[in-house]
Amino acid sequence: MKIATETVWPAVMAAIGFEENADLMAMHFAEFESESENVLELLTALRADARQTDASFVQDTAAELVVALEHLAHHLDGLLLPLQTRLGVEP
């Protein structure tokens, strides 16, 4: 399922008040959203693989999940501190 909200993120950045790096922040939001969906799909696949007790599929899916989580973490790193700073939320 393709997420159809990528064009909304620049408007979100404006509403939050991001003026500097707004395009970069919008990209991080869009990528985070997309990769989150991928992680959820991989978790579903991992459960299905485990129910079928296919260790090979479980390991392959788990490896894909690791890569997806790394990508998610990269975009979280790009989002979290700027959001906390902008919104006055203590880390």
BATI-315209 format. One record per atom (N, C-alpha, C, O): residue in one letter; residue number from 1; y, z, x. Coordinates in pm, 1 decimal. Layout:
<recs>
REC   r     k         py         pz         px
REC   A   NUM          Y          Z          X
...
</recs>
This chain:
<recs>
REC   r     k         py         pz         px
REC   M     1     -116.9        0.0       84.1
REC   M     1        0.0        0.0        0.0
REC   M     1      124.0        0.0       89.2
REC   M     1      140.7       89.6      171.9
REC   K     2      208.0      -96.6       73.5
REC   K     2      331.7     -107.3      151.4
REC   K     2      439.3      -23.7       84.0
REC   K     2      463.1      -35.5      -36.2
REC   I     3      501.5       57.8      160.5
REC   I     3      608.7      141.6      108.1
REC   I     3      733.2       55.5       91.7
REC   I     3      773.7      -15.5      183.7
REC   A     4      792.8       62.8      -25.8
REC   A     4      904.9      -26.2      -59.0
REC   A     4     1040.2       42.4      -49.0
REC   A     4     1137.0       -3.0     -110.0
REC   T     5     1048.2      150.1       26.4
REC   T     5     1173.9      224.5       30.5
REC   T     5     1250.9      207.2      160.4
REC   T     5     1353.0      273.0      180.5
REC   E     6     1204.0      119.5      249.5
REC   E     6     1269.8      105.2      379.3
REC   E     6     1418.1       73.4      366.1
REC   E     6     1498.2      117.6      448.5
REC   T     7     1455.3       -2.0      264.6
REC   T     7     1596.1      -37.9      247.1
REC   T     7     1679.1       78.7      194.1
REC   T     7     1802.0       73.5      197.5
REC   V     8     1614.1      182.2      145.8
REC   V     8     1684.7      298.5       91.9
REC   V     8     1730.2      393.2      202.8
REC   V     8     1827.7      466.2      185.0
REC   W     9     1661.1      393.2      316.6
REC   W     9     1690.8      491.6      420.5
REC   W     9     1833.9      486.1      472.8
REC   W     9     1891.2      591.9      499.1
REC   P    10     1894.9      368.8      489.5
REC   P    10     2036.3      370.6      530.7
REC   P    10     2126.1      443.8      429.9
REC   P    10     2220.7      512.0      469.1
REC   A    11     2096.6      429.5      301.3
REC   A    11     2174.3      501.0      199.2
REC   A    11     2150.5      651.2      209.1
REC   A    11     2242.6      730.4      189.4
REC   V    12     2027.7      690.0      239.4
REC   V    12     1996.7      832.4      257.5
REC   V    12     2075.3      887.3      376.5
REC   V    12     2130.8      997.0      370.0
REC   M    13     2079.4      809.9      485.0
REC   M    13     2153.9      854.4      603.6
REC   M    13     2301.4      875.0      570.4
REC   M    13     2362.7      971.7      615.7
REC   A    14     2357.7      785.2      492.5
REC   A    14     2498.4      798.6      452.6
REC   A    14     2517.8      923.0      366.4
REC   A    14     2616.2      995.1      383.2
REC   A    15     2425.0      948.7      274.3
REC   A    15     2435.9     1065.0      185.7
REC   A    15     2424.1     1196.1      263.3
REC   A    15     2490.5     1294.4      230.4
REC   I    16     2339.5     1197.2      366.1
REC   I    16     2324.4     1317.3      448.7
REC   I    16     2446.2     1336.3      538.1
REC   I    16     2479.5     1448.4      576.5
REC   G    17     2511.5     1226.8      570.2
REC   G    17     2630.0     1234.8      654.1
REC   G    17     2608.1     1190.5      797.0
REC   G    17     2691.4     1216.8      883.8
REC   F    18     2496.3     1123.2      822.7
REC   F    18     2473.2     1069.9      956.3
REC   F    18     2559.5      947.0      975.4
REC   F    18     2546.0      848.0      903.3
REC   E    19     2647.3      954.2     1072.0
REC   E    19     2728.8      838.1     1104.6
REC   E    19     2685.7      781.6     1239.3
REC   E    19     2671.6      660.4     1255.1
REC   E    20     2665.1      869.8     1335.8
REC   E    20     2615.4      825.9     1465.4
REC   E    20     2464.7      806.7     1455.6
REC   E    20     2395.0      888.3     1395.4
REC   N    21     2415.8      701.3     1513.3
REC   N    21     2272.2      672.3     1517.2
REC   N    21     2209.3      660.8     1378.8
REC   N    21     2089.9      686.5     1363.6
REC   A    22     2285.8      623.5     1279.4
REC   A    22     2232.3      614.2     1143.1
REC   A    22     2119.0      512.9     1134.6
REC   A    22     2020.0      536.9     1065.5
REC   D    23     2132.0      400.1     1203.7
REC   D    23     2025.6      299.3     1200.7
REC   D    23     1897.7      351.8     1264.7
REC   D    23     1788.0      329.2     1213.7
REC   L    24     1912.5      422.0     1376.7
REC   L    24     1796.3      479.2     1444.4
REC   L    24     1729.5      584.6     1356.7
REC   L    24     1607.0      587.7     1345.0
REC   M    25     1809.7      670.2     1295.7
REC   M    25     1754.2      773.2     1207.9
REC   M    25     1684.5      710.8     1087.6
REC   M    25     1577.5      756.7     1047.6
REC   A    26     1743.5      607.4     1029.7
REC   A    26     1681.4      538.3      916.4
REC   A    26     1547.9      478.8      957.8
REC   A    26     1451.6      483.1      881.2
REC   M    27     1541.2      423.2     1078.9
REC   M    27     1415.8      367.7     1128.8
REC   M    27     1311.3      477.6     1143.4
REC   M    27     1195.4      458.1     1106.5
REC   H    28     1351.1      593.7     1197.0
REC   H    28     1256.2      704.7     1211.5
REC   H    28     1203.9      748.3     1074.0
REC   H    28     1084.3      773.2     1058.7
REC   F    29     1291.6      757.7      974.8
REC   F    29     1247.5      794.3      839.8
REC   F    29     1148.0      692.9      785.0
REC   F    29     1043.6      730.7      731.8
REC   A    30     1179.4      565.1      797.5
REC   A    30     1091.1      460.2      745.4
REC   A    30      956.0      463.2      816.4
REC   A    30      851.7      451.6      752.1
REC   E    31      957.8      478.6      948.2
REC   E    31      832.7      483.8     1024.4
REC   E    31      753.3      609.9      990.7
REC   E    31      630.8      605.1      979.7
REC   F    32      822.4      721.8      974.3
REC   F    32      755.0      846.8      939.4
REC   F    32      686.9      833.3      803.8
REC   F    32      573.1      876.5      785.5
REC   E    33      757.8      772.9      709.3
REC   E    33      701.2      752.8      576.0
REC   E    33      577.9      663.6      582.5
REC   E    33      474.5      695.2      523.8
REC   S    34      589.1      553.9      653.2
REC   S    34      478.5      459.3      665.2
REC   S    34      358.7      522.1      736.3
REC   S    34      244.8      507.3      691.9
REC   E    35      384.7      591.7      846.0
REC   E    35      275.4      652.5      921.8
REC   E    35      213.7      769.0      845.9
REC   E    35       94.4      795.3      860.7
REC   S    36      291.8      838.9      765.3
REC   S    36      236.3      946.3      681.3
REC   S    36      133.7      890.5      584.1
REC   S    36       28.3      949.9      561.9
REC   E    37      165.9      776.3      527.1
REC   E    37       71.5      711.3      436.6
REC   E    37      -56.4      674.0      511.5
REC   E    37     -166.5      691.3      459.4
REC   N    38      -41.6      623.3      632.7
REC   N    38     -157.0      586.9      713.8
REC   N    38     -243.2      709.7      743.8
REC   N    38     -365.9      702.6      736.9
REC   V    39     -179.5      821.7      776.9
REC   V    39     -252.7      945.4      804.6
REC   V    39     -331.7      989.3      681.5
REC   V    39     -448.0     1027.8      693.5
REC   L    40     -270.5      983.9      564.6
REC   L    40     -341.3     1022.7      441.7
REC   L    40     -461.6      932.7      416.1
REC   L    40     -567.7      980.4      375.8
REC   E    41     -445.4      803.3      439.4
REC   E    41     -557.4      710.0      421.7
REC   E    41     -669.9      740.4      520.8
REC   E    41     -787.6      735.3      485.3
REC   L    42     -633.3      771.6      644.4
REC   L    42     -734.7      803.6      744.7
REC   L    42     -805.4      935.0      713.0
REC   L    42     -925.6      947.1      736.6
REC   L    43     -733.6     1032.9      660.4
REC   L    43     -798.1     1158.4      619.8
REC   L    43     -898.9     1134.1      508.2
REC   L    43    -1007.3     1192.5      507.7
REC   T    44     -863.1     1048.1      414.2
REC   T    44     -955.3     1012.2      306.3
REC   T    44    -1078.4      943.0      363.3
REC   T    44    -1191.1      973.7      324.6
REC   A    45    -1056.7      849.9      455.0
REC   A    45    -1168.5      778.7      517.9
REC   A    45    -1255.4      874.9      598.0
REC   A    45    -1377.9      862.8      597.7
REC   L    46    -1193.1      969.8      665.9
REC   L    46    -1267.5     1066.9      745.4
REC   L    46    -1359.6     1150.9      657.0
REC   L    46    -1474.8     1175.8      692.4
REC   R    47    -1308.4     1194.1      542.7
REC   R    47    -1392.7     1270.0      448.9
REC   R    47    -1508.2     1184.6      398.5
REC   R    47    -1621.7     1231.6      390.6
REC   A    48    -1479.7     1059.8      364.5
REC   A    48    -1585.1      970.2      315.2
REC   A    48    -1689.7      946.0      423.3
REC   A    48    -1809.6      947.2      395.4
REC   D    49    -1644.8      924.1      546.0
REC   D    49    -1738.8      902.6      656.5
REC   D    49    -1826.8     1025.1      677.2
REC   D    49    -1946.9     1012.5      701.3
REC   A    50    -1767.2     1143.6      667.8
REC   A    50    -1843.0     1267.1      688.0
REC   A    50    -1945.1     1288.3      576.7
REC   A    50    -2056.4     1334.5      601.6
REC   R    51    -1906.5     1254.1      453.3
REC   R    51    -2001.0     1268.3      341.3
REC   R    51    -2121.9     1177.5      360.0
REC   R    51    -2233.2     1211.1      319.7
REC   Q    52    -2098.5     1062.3      421.5
REC   Q    52    -2208.2      968.5      445.3
REC   Q    52    -2284.0     1003.7      573.1
REC   Q    52    -2377.5      934.1      612.6
REC   T    53    -2242.5     1111.7      636.1
REC   T    53    -2301.6     1162.5      760.5
REC   T    53    -2323.1     1053.5      865.0
REC   T    53    -2428.1     1046.3      929.0
REC   D    54    -2222.8      970.3      880.6
REC   D    54    -2227.3      866.3      983.1
REC   D    54    -2137.6      910.2     1098.6
REC   D    54    -2016.4      888.7     1096.2
REC   A    55    -2198.5      971.6     1199.0
REC   A    55    -2122.5     1029.3     1309.8
REC   A    55    -2039.4      924.7     1382.9
REC   A    55    -1929.2      954.6     1428.9
REC   S    56    -2089.8      804.4     1394.0
REC   S    56    -2016.5      698.8     1463.8
REC   S    56    -1886.8      665.3     1390.8
REC   S    56    -1781.4      653.5     1453.2
REC   F    57    -1894.6      650.0     1258.3
REC   F    57    -1774.7      620.6     1180.0
REC   F    57    -1677.7      738.5     1182.9
REC   F    57    -1556.3      719.7     1190.5
REC   V    58    -1732.0      860.1     1176.8
REC   V    58    -1646.8      979.2     1180.3
REC   V    58    -1567.5      982.4     1310.7
REC   V    58    -1446.9     1007.5     1309.6
REC   Q    59    -1634.2      957.4     1421.9
REC   Q    59    -1565.7      960.3     1551.3
REC   Q    59    -1462.6      848.6     1563.0
REC   Q    59    -1353.0      870.8     1614.4
REC   D    60    -1496.7      728.7     1515.7
REC   D    60    -1400.8      617.3     1519.6
REC   D    60    -1277.8      647.2     1434.1
REC   D    60    -1164.4      624.4     1476.1
REC   T    61    -1302.2      698.3     1314.3
REC   T    61    -1190.9      730.1     1224.4
REC   T    61    -1106.9      843.8     1281.3
REC   T    61     -984.2      841.6     1271.8
REC   A    62    -1172.9      943.0     1340.2
REC   A    62    -1100.0     1054.6     1401.1
REC   A    62    -1012.2     1005.7     1516.3
REC   A    62     -900.5     1054.4     1534.3
REC   A    63    -1061.6      910.6     1593.5
REC   A    63     -981.9      854.2     1703.1
REC   A    63     -859.9      780.3     1647.9
REC   A    63     -750.3      791.7     1702.8
REC   E    64     -878.6      705.2     1540.1
REC   E    64     -765.4      637.3     1475.8
REC   E    64     -664.8      738.9     1422.9
REC   E    64     -543.8      717.6     1430.2
REC   L    65     -716.2      849.7     1369.6
REC   L    65     -629.5      955.1     1317.5
REC   L    65     -544.9     1016.4     1429.2
REC   L    65     -426.9     1045.3     1409.1
REC   V    66     -604.1     1035.8     1545.1
REC   V    66     -529.7     1090.4     1659.2
REC   V    66     -412.2      999.5     1694.4
REC   V    66     -300.9     1047.2     1716.3
REC   V    67     -436.9      869.4     1699.7
REC   V    67     -330.2      774.0     1731.9
REC   V    67     -220.6      779.1     1625.5
REC   V    67     -101.8      779.0     1657.8
REC   A    68     -261.2      783.5     1498.6
REC   A    68     -163.8      788.5     1389.4
REC   A    68      -82.5      917.6     1394.8
REC   A    68       38.4      915.7     1371.9
REC   L    69     -147.8     1029.2     1424.9
REC   L    69      -76.6     1157.0     1435.5
REC   L    69       20.8     1157.3     1553.0
REC   L    69      129.6     1214.3     1543.8
REC   E    70      -18.2     1093.7     1663.4
REC   E    70       73.5     1082.8     1777.3
REC   E    70      198.0     1003.2     1738.3
REC   E    70      310.0     1040.1     1773.7
REC   H    71      177.3      893.9     1665.4
REC   H    71      289.7      811.2     1621.5
REC   H    71      378.1      890.7     1525.1
REC   H    71      500.8      884.9     1533.1
REC   L    72      315.1      964.2     1434.8
REC   L    72      388.9     1047.7     1340.7
REC   L    72      470.6     1153.2     1415.9
REC   L    72      587.0     1176.8     1383.7
REC   A    73      409.3     1216.0     1515.7
REC   A    73      478.0     1319.1     1594.1
REC   A    73      598.1     1261.2     1668.5
REC   A    73      702.1     1326.1     1679.5
REC   H    74      583.5     1139.7     1719.3
REC   H    74      695.0     1074.5     1789.1
REC   H    74      815.7     1061.4     1695.8
REC   H    74      928.5     1091.8     1734.6
REC   H    75      791.1     1016.2     1573.7
REC   H    75      902.0      998.2     1480.2
REC   H    75      953.5     1132.1     1427.8
REC   H    75     1072.2     1144.9     1397.7
REC   L    76      866.6     1230.8     1416.7
REC   L    76      911.1     1365.1     1379.1
REC   L    76     1004.9     1421.4     1485.7
REC   L    76     1106.3     1483.6     1453.9
REC   D    77      970.0     1399.0     1612.0
REC   D    77     1057.2     1444.1     1721.2
REC   D    77     1195.3     1380.0     1711.1
REC   D    77     1296.2     1443.4     1742.3
REC   G    78     1199.5     1254.7     1667.6
REC   G    78     1327.3     1186.1     1653.3
REC   G    78     1407.8     1232.1     1533.0
REC   G    78     1529.3     1213.2     1528.0
REC   L    79     1340.2     1292.3     1436.6
REC   L    79     1405.7     1332.8     1311.9
REC   L    79     1444.9     1479.8     1305.5
REC   L    79     1554.5     1513.9     1261.0
REC   L    80     1356.0     1565.0     1349.7
REC   L    80     1367.7     1706.7     1317.7
REC   L    80     1494.9     1772.9     1371.2
REC   L    80     1571.0     1830.2     1293.2
REC   L    81     1519.0     1766.3     1499.9
REC   L    81     1636.4     1834.1     1555.8
REC   L    81     1767.7     1777.8     1501.2
REC   L    81     1855.7     1855.7     1464.7
REC   P    82     1784.2     1644.4     1494.1
REC   P    82     1908.6     1594.1     1434.8
REC   P    82     1928.1     1638.3     1289.4
REC   P    82     2040.3     1667.7     1247.9
REC   L    83     1819.5     1642.9     1212.3
REC   L    83     1830.3     1689.3     1073.3
REC   L    83     1867.2     1836.7     1067.2
REC   L    83     1955.2     1876.5      991.0
REC   Q    84     1799.1     1917.4     1148.1
REC   Q    84     1829.5     2060.5     1150.1
REC   Q    84     1975.7     2083.9     1187.4
REC   Q    84     2044.4     2165.5     1125.8
REC   T    85     2021.7     2012.0     1288.0
REC   T    85     2160.0     2026.6     1333.2
REC   T    85     2257.1     1983.7     1224.5
REC   T    85     2352.5     2055.3     1194.0
REC   R    86     2233.1     1867.6     1166.5
REC   R    86     2324.1     1811.7     1065.2
REC   R    86     2329.8     1899.2      940.6
REC   R    86     2436.1     1916.6      880.9
REC   L    87     2214.1     1954.6      901.4
REC   L    87     2206.3     2032.3      777.5
REC   L    87     2227.3     2182.2      799.4
REC   L    87     2227.9     2259.3      703.5
REC   G    88     2244.3     2223.1      923.8
REC   G    88     2266.4     2364.4      952.2
REC   G    88     2143.8     2449.7      928.8
REC   G    88     2155.3     2566.8      892.3
REC   V    89     2026.7     2392.2      949.4
REC   V    89     1900.9     2464.8      932.9
REC   V    89     1855.6     2509.8     1071.2
REC   V    89     1844.6     2428.7     1163.2
REC   E    90     1829.5     2638.6     1085.4
REC   E    90     1787.4     2689.7     1215.9
REC   E    90     1645.0     2646.8     1245.6
REC   E    90     1557.9     2650.3     1158.7
REC   P    91     1622.4     2605.6     1371.5
REC   P    91     1484.6     2567.4     1410.8
REC   P    91     1391.9     2686.8     1412.9
REC   P    91     1273.6     2672.6     1443.6
</recs>
